[in-house]
Amino acid sequence: MFSLGSSHNYHFYRKSCDMRKSFNGLSGLVKNELNREPTSGDVFVFLNRNRTHLKLLHWERGGFVLYYKRLERGSFTPPVIKEDQTSFTWPQLVLMIEGITVEKSVQKLRYS
C-alpha cells in the first residue's frame, strides 16, 4: 500500500542516479552524499540521467520500501528547491510524479 503523505519529509538527490541501485546502494547515497540517516523515516527521491525513471526510498517499521516509476514517454521535472537544500514538500512530489508544471503560483497566508 502506498503510505506516503504530507506528514513525511522529502529529500531530493540532485545528481543522476544509477537505477540498478536498490535498497543498499540508495541507502549508501543517502548516508554518504546527503548526510542523512536512511532509517529516519524521511523519503529520498532519485532520478536517472534522462529523468525517465524515479525511485523513492522510505523506511517504515520493519524495513525499507522502494517505490519505482518508469515513464514510457516524457520525463520528470525535478522540484524547484534552493541550491544548498535537498528538502521539498509533498505537493511538489505529487506535481513531479503527475507531470504537472506550475508556471505561476501564489502562496496565500494561513493562520495557525
A tleap script that builds the chain and sets N, CA, C and O, in Angstrom:
source leaprc.protein.ff14SB
mol = sequence {
  NMET PHE SER LEU GLY SER SER HIE ASN TYR
  HIE PHE TYR ARG LYS SER CYS ASP MET ARG
  LYS SER PHE ASN GLY LEU SER GLY LEU VAL
  LYS ASN GLU LEU ASN ARG GLU PRO THR SER
  GLY ASP VAL PHE VAL PHE LEU ASN ARG ASN
  ARG THR HIE LEU LYS LEU LEU HIE TRP GLU
  ARG GLY GLY PHE VAL LEU TYR TYR LYS ARG
  LEU GLU ARG GLY SER PHE THR PRO PRO VAL
  ILE LYS GLU ASP GLN THR SER PHE THR TRP
  PRO GLN LEU VAL LEU MET ILE GLU GLY ILE
  THR VAL GLU LYS SER VAL GLN LYS LEU ARG
  TYR CSER
}
set mol.1.N position { 0.832 -1.176 0.000 }
set mol.1.CA position { 0.000 0.000 0.000 }
set mol.1.C position { 0.881 1.244 0.000 }
set mol.1.O position { 1.911 1.284 0.673 }
set mol.2.N position { 0.480 2.240 -0.743 }
set mol.2.CA position { 1.212 3.497 -0.839 }
set mol.2.C position { 0.946 4.292 0.425 }
set mol.2.O position { -0.166 4.780 0.625 }
set mol.3.N position { 1.946 4.430 1.277 }
set mol.3.CA position { 1.718 5.039 2.583 }
set mol.3.C position { 2.468 6.346 2.774 }
set mol.3.O position { 2.889 6.658 3.888 }
set mol.4.N position { 2.641 7.107 1.715 }
set mol.4.CA position { 3.319 8.398 1.830 }
set mol.4.C position { 2.291 9.512 1.863 }
set mol.4.O position { 1.177 9.358 1.364 }
set mol.5.N position { 2.671 10.633 2.452 }
set mol.5.CA position { 1.753 11.756 2.521 }
set mol.5.C position { 2.445 13.018 2.978 }
set mol.5.O position { 3.673 13.100 2.994 }
set mol.6.N position { 1.652 13.994 3.348 }
set mol.6.CA position { 2.187 15.303 3.708 }
set mol.6.C position { 2.904 15.303 5.053 }
set mol.6.O position { 3.586 16.274 5.381 }
set mol.7.N position { 2.768 14.250 5.829 }
set mol.7.CA position { 3.435 14.202 7.131 }
set mol.7.C position { 4.910 13.805 7.029 }
set mol.7.O position { 5.642 13.891 8.015 }
set mol.8.N position { 5.348 13.376 5.855 }
set mol.8.CA position { 6.738 12.949 5.674 }
set mol.8.C position { 7.622 14.108 5.210 }
set mol.8.O position { 7.139 15.094 4.652 }
set mol.9.N position { 8.914 13.967 5.452 }
set mol.9.CA position { 9.911 14.897 4.911 }
set mol.9.C position { 10.486 14.269 3.650 }
set mol.9.O position { 10.761 13.069 3.628 }
set mol.10.N position { 10.670 15.061 2.600 }
set mol.10.CA position { 11.155 14.569 1.318 }
set mol.10.C position { 12.486 15.227 0.994 }
set mol.10.O position { 12.657 16.433 1.169 }
set mol.11.N position { 13.428 14.414 0.516 }
set mol.11.CA position { 14.756 14.905 0.163 }
set mol.11.C position { 15.086 14.444 -1.250 }
set mol.11.O position { 14.884 13.282 -1.603 }
set mol.12.N position { 15.600 15.381 -2.056 }
set mol.12.CA position { 15.902 15.111 -3.457 }
set mol.12.C position { 17.405 14.949 -3.647 }
set mol.12.O position { 18.190 15.799 -3.227 }
set mol.13.N position { 17.793 13.857 -4.280 }
set mol.13.CA position { 19.186 13.625 -4.642 }
set mol.13.C position { 19.419 14.319 -5.980 }
set mol.13.O position { 18.871 13.898 -6.998 }
set mol.14.N position { 20.224 15.374 -5.986 }
set mol.14.CA position { 20.372 16.232 -7.165 }
set mol.14.C position { 21.119 15.610 -8.343 }
set mol.14.O position { 20.855 15.950 -9.496 }
set mol.15.N position { 22.044 14.707 -8.058 }
set mol.15.CA position { 22.805 14.086 -9.144 }
set mol.15.C position { 21.964 12.988 -9.795 }
set mol.15.O position { 20.980 12.520 -9.221 }
set mol.16.N position { 22.367 12.587 -10.999 }
set mol.16.CA position { 21.661 11.460 -11.611 }
set mol.16.C position { 22.073 10.176 -10.894 }
set mol.16.O position { 23.198 10.046 -10.412 }
set mol.17.N position { 21.149 9.248 -10.838 }
set mol.17.CA position { 21.348 8.026 -10.063 }
set mol.17.C position { 21.305 6.810 -10.983 }
set mol.17.O position { 20.500 6.758 -11.913 }
set mol.18.N position { 22.154 5.854 -10.726 }
set mol.18.CA position { 22.137 4.579 -11.430 }
set mol.18.C position { 20.939 3.789 -10.918 }
set mol.18.O position { 20.915 3.388 -9.755 }
set mol.19.N position { 19.952 3.563 -11.770 }
set mol.19.CA position { 18.717 2.916 -11.343 }
set mol.19.C position { 18.876 1.420 -11.085 }
set mol.19.O position { 17.909 0.752 -10.719 }
set mol.20.N position { 20.088 0.886 -11.273 }
set mol.20.CA position { 20.326 -0.506 -10.883 }
set mol.20.C position { 20.500 -0.610 -9.377 }
set mol.20.O position { 20.434 -1.703 -8.813 }
set mol.21.N position { 20.724 0.527 -8.725 }
set mol.21.CA position { 20.870 0.520 -7.263 }
set mol.21.C position { 19.540 0.151 -6.618 }
set mol.21.O position { 18.466 0.527 -7.087 }
set mol.22.N position { 19.651 -0.590 -5.540 }
set mol.22.CA position { 18.457 -0.965 -4.795 }
set mol.22.C position { 18.586 -0.443 -3.364 }
set mol.22.O position { 19.187 0.609 -3.146 }
set mol.23.N position { 18.046 -1.146 -2.410 }
set mol.23.CA position { 17.995 -0.673 -1.029 }
set mol.23.C position { 19.365 -0.276 -0.483 }
set mol.23.O position { 19.531 0.833 0.024 }
set mol.24.N position { 20.340 -1.167 -0.582 }
set mol.24.CA position { 21.658 -0.892 -0.005 }
set mol.24.C position { 22.393 0.230 -0.732 }
set mol.24.O position { 22.981 1.101 -0.092 }
set mol.25.N position { 22.365 0.216 -2.050 }
set mol.25.CA position { 23.058 1.247 -2.821 }
set mol.25.C position { 22.463 2.628 -2.602 }
set mol.25.O position { 23.195 3.606 -2.450 }
set mol.26.N position { 21.131 2.713 -2.585 }
set mol.26.CA position { 20.478 4.002 -2.363 }
set mol.26.C position { 20.681 4.471 -0.925 }
set mol.26.O position { 20.836 5.666 -0.677 }
set mol.27.N position { 20.679 3.538 0.020 }
set mol.27.CA position { 20.948 3.894 1.418 }
set mol.27.C position { 22.351 4.470 1.567 }
set mol.27.O position { 22.569 5.397 2.347 }
set mol.28.N position { 23.305 3.915 0.814 }
set mol.28.CA position { 24.671 4.436 0.829 }
set mol.28.C position { 24.736 5.859 0.309 }
set mol.28.O position { 25.468 6.684 0.856 }
set mol.29.N position { 23.973 6.164 -0.753 }
set mol.29.CA position { 23.939 7.539 -1.269 }
set mol.29.C position { 23.347 8.495 -0.237 }
set mol.29.O position { 23.824 9.617 -0.068 }
set mol.30.N position { 22.318 8.040 0.439 }
set mol.30.CA position { 21.676 8.884 1.455 }
set mol.30.C position { 22.669 9.203 2.569 }
set mol.30.O position { 22.796 10.355 2.983 }
set mol.31.N position { 23.372 8.179 3.050 }
set mol.31.CA position { 24.335 8.375 4.142 }
set mol.31.C position { 25.536 9.208 3.706 }
set mol.31.O position { 25.898 10.180 4.369 }
set mol.32.N position { 26.148 8.824 2.592 }
set mol.32.CA position { 27.429 9.405 2.199 }
set mol.32.C position { 27.320 10.731 1.463 }
set mol.32.O position { 28.207 11.575 1.589 }
set mol.33.N position { 26.254 10.935 0.699 }
set mol.33.CA position { 26.183 12.146 -0.116 }
set mol.33.C position { 25.159 13.155 0.387 }
set mol.33.O position { 25.357 14.362 0.251 }
set mol.34.N position { 24.073 12.668 0.964 }
set mol.34.CA position { 23.080 13.591 1.515 }
set mol.34.C position { 23.292 13.839 3.008 }
set mol.34.O position { 22.655 14.710 3.601 }
set mol.35.N position { 24.204 13.054 3.610 }
set mol.35.CA position { 24.497 13.163 5.045 }
set mol.35.C position { 23.233 13.055 5.893 }
set mol.35.O position { 23.028 13.831 6.826 }
set mol.36.N position { 22.400 12.094 5.558 }
set mol.36.CA position { 21.155 11.833 6.276 }
set mol.36.C position { 21.125 10.371 6.685 }
set mol.36.O position { 21.867 9.548 6.149 }
set mol.37.N position { 20.272 10.062 7.625 }
set mol.37.CA position { 20.112 8.688 8.086 }
set mol.37.C position { 18.953 8.041 7.309 }
set mol.37.O position { 17.817 8.504 7.412 }
set mol.38.N position { 19.222 6.983 6.536 }
set mol.38.CA position { 18.170 6.376 5.718 }
set mol.38.C position { 17.009 5.798 6.530 }
set mol.38.O position { 15.897 5.675 6.018 }
set mol.39.N position { 17.264 5.443 7.794 }
set mol.39.CA position { 16.213 4.850 8.629 }
set mol.39.C position { 15.460 5.898 9.454 }
set mol.39.O position { 14.803 5.554 10.437 }
set mol.40.N position { 15.548 7.158 9.067 }
set mol.40.CA position { 14.903 8.241 9.811 }
set mol.40.C position { 13.401 8.310 9.578 }
set mol.40.O position { 12.684 8.954 10.344 }
set mol.41.N position { 12.921 7.659 8.535 }
set mol.41.CA position { 11.512 7.771 8.173 }
set mol.41.C position { 11.271 8.796 7.086 }
set mol.41.O position { 10.160 8.898 6.564 }
set mol.42.N position { 12.316 9.571 6.731 }
set mol.42.CA position { 12.201 10.514 5.619 }
set mol.42.C position { 12.153 9.743 4.300 }
set mol.42.O position { 12.521 8.569 4.236 }
set mol.43.N position { 11.697 10.421 3.255 }
set mol.43.CA position { 11.605 9.822 1.922 }
set mol.43.C position { 12.681 10.463 1.050 }
set mol.43.O position { 12.830 11.684 1.027 }
set mol.44.N position { 13.428 9.624 0.334 }
set mol.44.CA position { 14.528 10.092 -0.503 }
set mol.44.C position { 14.194 9.808 -1.958 }
set mol.44.O position { 13.810 8.692 -2.308 }
set mol.45.N position { 14.344 10.833 -2.813 }
set mol.45.CA position { 13.898 10.783 -4.200 }
set mol.45.C position { 15.107 10.794 -5.125 }
set mol.45.O position { 16.001 11.630 -4.985 }
set mol.46.N position { 15.127 9.855 -6.073 }
set mol.46.CA position { 16.232 9.699 -7.015 }
set mol.46.C position { 15.700 9.660 -8.443 }
set mol.46.O position { 14.659 9.059 -8.706 }
set mol.47.N position { 16.428 10.310 -9.375 }
set mol.47.CA position { 16.105 10.265 -10.805 }
set mol.47.C position { 17.319 9.773 -11.579 }
set mol.47.O position { 18.456 9.967 -11.149 }
set mol.48.N position { 17.076 9.135 -12.723 }
set mol.48.CA position { 18.187 8.739 -13.584 }
set mol.48.C position { 18.608 9.927 -14.462 }
set mol.48.O position { 18.000 10.995 -14.392 }
set mol.49.N position { 19.624 9.743 -15.268 }
set mol.49.CA position { 20.182 10.833 -16.071 }
set mol.49.C position { 19.152 11.429 -17.027 }
set mol.49.O position { 19.087 12.648 -17.180 }
set mol.50.N position { 18.352 10.589 -17.669 }
set mol.50.CA position { 17.351 11.077 -18.623 }
set mol.50.C position { 16.060 11.534 -17.947 }
set mol.50.O position { 15.150 12.028 -18.612 }
set mol.51.N position { 15.981 11.369 -16.623 }
set mol.51.CA position { 14.801 11.725 -15.822 }
set mol.51.C position { 13.550 10.985 -16.276 }
set mol.51.O position { 12.447 11.529 -16.218 }
set mol.52.N position { 13.720 9.746 -16.726 }
set mol.52.CA position { 12.585 8.916 -17.118 }
set mol.52.C position { 12.258 7.859 -16.078 }
set mol.52.O position { 11.216 7.210 -16.158 }
set mol.53.N position { 13.139 7.682 -15.102 }
set mol.53.CA position { 12.944 6.715 -14.020 }
set mol.53.C position { 13.045 7.444 -12.684 }
set mol.53.O position { 13.911 8.296 -12.491 }
set mol.54.N position { 12.150 7.097 -11.771 }
set mol.54.CA position { 12.120 7.723 -10.458 }
set mol.54.C position { 12.044 6.633 -9.394 }
set mol.54.O position { 11.277 5.679 -9.526 }
set mol.55.N position { 12.844 6.780 -8.341 }
set mol.55.CA position { 12.781 5.873 -7.207 }
set mol.55.C position { 12.625 6.681 -5.928 }
set mol.55.O position { 13.243 7.732 -5.756 }
set mol.56.N position { 11.785 6.168 -5.035 }
set mol.56.CA position { 11.597 6.741 -3.711 }
set mol.56.C position { 12.010 5.692 -2.696 }
set mol.56.O position { 11.509 4.568 -2.726 }
set mol.57.N position { 12.910 6.042 -1.806 }
set mol.57.CA position { 13.358 5.143 -0.747 }
set mol.57.C position { 12.786 5.644 0.569 }
set mol.57.O position { 12.951 6.808 0.932 }
set mol.58.N position { 12.110 4.743 1.280 }
set mol.58.CA position { 11.437 5.131 2.515 }
set mol.58.C position { 11.568 4.021 3.543 }
set mol.58.O position { 11.375 2.846 3.230 }
set mol.59.N position { 11.898 4.399 4.769 }
set mol.59.CA position { 11.969 3.432 5.868 }
set mol.59.C position { 10.639 3.434 6.592 }
set mol.59.O position { 10.178 4.478 7.053 }
set mol.60.N position { 10.021 2.267 6.694 }
set mol.60.CA position { 8.828 2.084 7.513 }
set mol.60.C position { 9.168 1.105 8.620 }
set mol.60.O position { 10.234 0.491 8.599 }
set mol.61.N position { 8.285 0.955 9.572 }
set mol.61.CA position { 8.538 -0.003 10.647 }
set mol.61.C position { 8.883 -1.360 10.055 }
set mol.61.O position { 8.105 -1.937 9.295 }
set mol.62.N position { 10.042 -1.854 10.406 }
set mol.62.CA position { 10.417 -3.189 9.981 }
set mol.62.C position { 11.255 -3.276 8.726 }
set mol.62.O position { 11.825 -4.335 8.465 }
set mol.63.N position { 11.364 -2.217 7.928 }
set mol.63.CA position { 12.200 -2.315 6.740 }
set mol.63.C position { 11.995 -1.191 5.741 }
set mol.63.O position { 11.163 -0.302 5.917 }
set mol.64.N position { 12.793 -1.271 4.684 }
set mol.64.CA position { 12.737 -0.269 3.622 }
set mol.64.C position { 11.614 -0.587 2.640 }
set mol.64.O position { 11.263 -1.747 2.422 }
set mol.65.N position { 11.064 0.473 2.057 }
set mol.65.CA position { 10.115 0.366 0.961 }
set mol.65.C position { 10.719 1.142 -0.198 }
set mol.65.O position { 11.234 2.244 -0.013 }
set mol.66.N position { 10.655 0.567 -1.392 }
set mol.66.CA position { 11.186 1.216 -2.584 }
set mol.66.C position { 10.057 1.363 -3.599 }
set mol.66.O position { 9.484 0.371 -4.050 }
set mol.67.N position { 9.743 2.603 -3.952 }
set mol.67.CA position { 8.747 2.886 -4.988 }
set mol.67.C position { 9.517 3.225 -6.257 }
set mol.67.O position { 10.516 3.943 -6.220 }
set mol.68.N position { 9.036 2.695 -7.385 }
set mol.68.CA position { 9.761 2.862 -8.646 }
set mol.68.C position { 8.758 3.164 -9.746 }
set mol.68.O position { 7.768 2.450 -9.902 }
set mol.69.N position { 9.012 4.222 -10.511 }
set mol.69.CA position { 8.155 4.549 -11.648 }
set mol.69.C position { 9.015 4.805 -12.870 }
set mol.69.O position { 10.003 5.537 -12.811 }
set mol.70.N position { 8.628 4.192 -13.980 }
set mol.70.CA position { 9.311 4.383 -15.260 }
set mol.70.C position { 8.315 4.974 -16.242 }
set mol.70.O position { 7.231 4.428 -16.446 }
set mol.71.N position { 8.687 6.085 -16.845 }
set mol.71.CA position { 7.824 6.722 -17.836 }
set mol.71.C position { 8.057 6.106 -19.209 }
set mol.71.O position { 9.196 5.833 -19.587 }
set mol.72.N position { 7.001 5.892 -19.938 }
set mol.72.CA position { 7.107 5.407 -21.319 }
set mol.72.C position { 7.393 6.563 -22.277 }
set mol.72.O position { 8.073 6.381 -23.287 }
set mol.73.N position { 6.874 7.751 -21.961 }
set mol.73.CA position { 7.133 8.949 -22.761 }
set mol.73.C position { 7.330 10.116 -21.816 }
set mol.73.O position { 6.773 10.133 -20.718 }
set mol.74.N position { 8.119 11.090 -22.236 }
set mol.74.CA position { 8.334 12.283 -21.431 }
set mol.74.C position { 9.379 12.078 -20.351 }
set mol.74.O position { 10.076 11.064 -20.323 }
set mol.75.N position { 9.476 13.046 -19.472 }
set mol.75.CA position { 10.447 12.974 -18.387 }
set mol.75.C position { 9.899 13.702 -17.165 }
set mol.75.O position { 8.983 14.518 -17.261 }
set mol.76.N position { 10.482 13.385 -16.023 }
set mol.76.CA position { 10.117 14.047 -14.776 }
set mol.76.C position { 10.807 15.401 -14.719 }
set mol.76.O position { 11.953 15.538 -15.146 }
set mol.77.N position { 10.112 16.396 -14.194 }
set mol.77.CA position { 10.711 17.704 -13.956 }
set mol.77.C position { 11.008 17.801 -12.468 }
set mol.77.O position { 10.090 17.767 -11.648 }
set mol.78.N position { 12.289 17.922 -12.111 }
set mol.78.CA position { 12.642 17.980 -10.686 }
set mol.78.C position { 12.012 19.187 -9.998 }
set mol.78.O position { 11.735 20.197 -10.646 }
set mol.79.N position { 11.787 19.088 -8.698 }
set mol.79.CA position { 11.211 20.224 -7.972 }
set mol.79.C position { 12.192 21.394 -7.915 }
set mol.79.O position { 13.408 21.200 -7.941 }
set mol.80.N position { 11.660 22.584 -7.840 }
set mol.80.CA position { 12.487 23.782 -7.720 }
set mol.80.C position { 12.772 23.998 -6.237 }
set mol.80.O position { 11.883 24.339 -5.457 }
set mol.81.N position { 14.039 23.789 -5.869 }
set mol.81.CA position { 14.460 23.998 -4.487 }
set mol.81.C position { 15.780 24.756 -4.499 }
set mol.81.O position { 16.501 24.749 -5.497 }
set mol.82.N position { 16.090 25.406 -3.387 }
set mol.82.CA position { 17.323 26.187 -3.297 }
set mol.82.C position { 18.542 25.301 -3.473 }
set mol.82.O position { 18.517 24.114 -3.148 }
set mol.83.N position { 19.603 25.891 -3.991 }
set mol.83.CA position { 20.834 25.154 -4.331 }
set mol.83.C position { 21.439 24.409 -3.147 }
set mol.83.O position { 21.962 23.307 -3.311 }
set mol.84.N position { 21.374 24.995 -1.967 }
set mol.84.CA position { 22.012 24.386 -0.800 }
set mol.84.C position { 21.076 23.482 0.001 }
set mol.84.O position { 21.457 22.985 1.061 }
set mol.85.N position { 19.864 23.265 -0.491 }
set mol.85.CA position { 18.904 22.426 0.211 }
set mol.85.C position { 18.581 21.176 -0.589 }
set mol.85.O position { 18.812 21.116 -1.797 }
set mol.86.N position { 18.044 20.178 0.103 }
set mol.86.CA position { 17.574 18.964 -0.576 }
set mol.86.C position { 16.106 18.708 -0.307 }
set mol.86.O position { 15.482 17.909 -1.006 }
set mol.87.N position { 15.540 19.373 0.696 }
set mol.87.CA position { 14.175 19.050 1.091 }
set mol.87.C position { 13.143 19.789 0.240 }
set mol.87.O position { 13.368 20.910 -0.213 }
set mol.88.N position { 12.007 19.123 0.040 }
set mol.88.CA position { 10.881 19.718 -0.654 }
set mol.88.C position { 9.598 19.131 -0.081 }
set mol.88.O position { 9.652 18.330 0.852 }
set mol.89.N position { 8.457 19.511 -0.618 }
set mol.89.CA position { 7.173 19.190 0.008 }
set mol.89.C position { 6.410 18.102 -0.744 }
set mol.89.O position { 6.710 17.774 -1.892 }
set mol.90.N position { 5.422 17.563 -0.057 }
set mol.90.CA position { 4.539 16.553 -0.640 }
set mol.90.C position { 3.845 17.072 -1.910 }
set mol.90.O position { 3.832 16.356 -2.912 }
set mol.91.N position { 3.268 18.286 -1.914 }
set mol.91.CA position { 2.652 18.764 -3.164 }
set mol.91.C position { 3.642 18.837 -4.330 }
set mol.91.O position { 3.274 18.542 -5.467 }
set mol.92.N position { 4.884 19.223 -4.062 }
set mol.92.CA position { 5.888 19.261 -5.127 }
set mol.92.C position { 6.161 17.860 -5.672 }
set mol.92.O position { 6.351 17.691 -6.876 }
set mol.93.N position { 6.183 16.863 -4.800 }
set mol.93.CA position { 6.395 15.481 -5.240 }
set mol.93.C position { 5.233 15.016 -6.116 }
set mol.93.O position { 5.446 14.414 -7.169 }
set mol.94.N position { 4.017 15.294 -5.683 }
set mol.94.CA position { 2.838 14.886 -6.457 }
set mol.94.C position { 2.847 15.535 -7.828 }
set mol.94.O position { 2.573 14.873 -8.830 }
set mol.95.N position { 3.160 16.827 -7.886 }
set mol.95.CA position { 3.217 17.518 -9.183 }
set mol.95.C position { 4.284 16.900 -10.083 }
set mol.95.O position { 4.058 16.724 -11.281 }
set mol.96.N position { 5.437 16.572 -9.518 }
set mol.96.CA position { 6.515 15.968 -10.304 }
set mol.96.C position { 6.085 14.605 -10.847 }
set mol.96.O position { 6.297 14.316 -12.025 }
set mol.97.N position { 5.493 13.779 -10.016 }
set mol.97.CA position { 5.090 12.438 -10.449 }
set mol.97.C position { 3.977 12.513 -11.490 }
set mol.97.O position { 3.959 11.716 -12.428 }
set mol.98.N position { 3.060 13.447 -11.342 }
set mol.98.CA position { 1.941 13.579 -12.272 }
set mol.98.C position { 2.297 14.356 -13.540 }
set mol.98.O position { 1.497 14.413 -14.473 }
set mol.99.N position { 3.488 14.952 -13.582 }
set mol.99.CA position { 3.926 15.660 -14.785 }
set mol.99.C position { 3.313 17.033 -14.936 }
set mol.99.O position { 3.136 17.517 -16.054 }
set mol.100.N position { 2.989 17.660 -13.835 }
set mol.100.CA position { 2.366 18.983 -13.867 }
set mol.100.C position { 3.426 20.031 -13.559 }
set mol.100.O position { 4.134 19.930 -12.557 }
set mol.101.N position { 3.535 21.039 -14.423 }
set mol.101.CA position { 4.462 22.137 -14.218 }
set mol.101.C position { 3.657 23.385 -13.906 }
set mol.101.O position { 2.764 23.761 -14.666 }
set mol.102.N position { 3.967 24.022 -12.801 }
set mol.102.CA position { 3.270 25.234 -12.390 }
set mol.102.C position { 4.042 26.427 -12.940 }
set mol.102.O position { 5.216 26.616 -12.622 }
set mol.103.N position { 3.379 27.224 -13.762 }
set mol.103.CA position { 4.018 28.403 -14.348 }
set mol.103.C position { 4.096 29.538 -13.336 }
set mol.103.O position { 5.110 30.231 -13.244 }
set mol.104.N position { 3.019 29.724 -12.578 }
set mol.104.CA position { 2.990 30.798 -11.598 }
set mol.104.C position { 2.115 30.332 -10.435 }
set mol.104.O position { 1.025 29.795 -10.632 }
set mol.105.N position { 2.611 30.546 -9.242 }
set mol.105.CA position { 1.804 30.206 -8.082 }
set mol.105.C position { 1.961 31.280 -7.017 }
set mol.105.O position { 3.003 31.928 -6.917 }
set mol.106.N position { 0.927 31.457 -6.236 }
set mol.106.CA position { 0.932 32.423 -5.151 }
set mol.106.C position { 0.503 31.686 -3.894 }
set mol.106.O position { -0.566 31.076 -3.859 }
set mol.107.N position { 1.334 31.742 -2.867 }
set mol.107.CA position { 1.006 31.109 -1.589 }
set mol.107.C position { 0.283 32.138 -0.736 }
set mol.107.O position { 0.864 33.156 -0.360 }
set mol.108.N position { -0.979 31.878 -0.431 }
set mol.108.CA position { -1.758 32.786 0.406 }
set mol.108.C position { -1.435 32.537 1.864 }
set mol.108.O position { -1.097 31.419 2.254 }
set mol.109.N position { -1.541 33.580 2.661 }
set mol.109.CA position { -1.283 33.484 4.080 }
set mol.109.C position { -2.296 32.576 4.755 }
set mol.109.O position { -3.482 32.597 4.427 }
set mol.110.N position { -1.821 31.780 5.699 }
set mol.110.CA position { -2.689 30.928 6.503 }
set mol.110.C position { -2.383 31.208 7.958 }
set mol.110.O position { -1.235 31.458 8.323 }
set mol.111.N position { -3.383 31.167 8.766 }
set mol.111.CA position { -3.229 31.420 10.186 }
set mol.111.C position { -3.320 30.120 10.947 }
set mol.111.O position { -4.151 29.266 10.636 }
set mol.112.N position { -2.462 29.967 11.951 }
set mol.112.CA position { -2.490 28.730 12.724 }
set mol.112.C position { -3.327 28.860 13.975 }
set mol.112.O position { -3.451 27.901 14.737 }
savepdb mol mol.pdb
quit
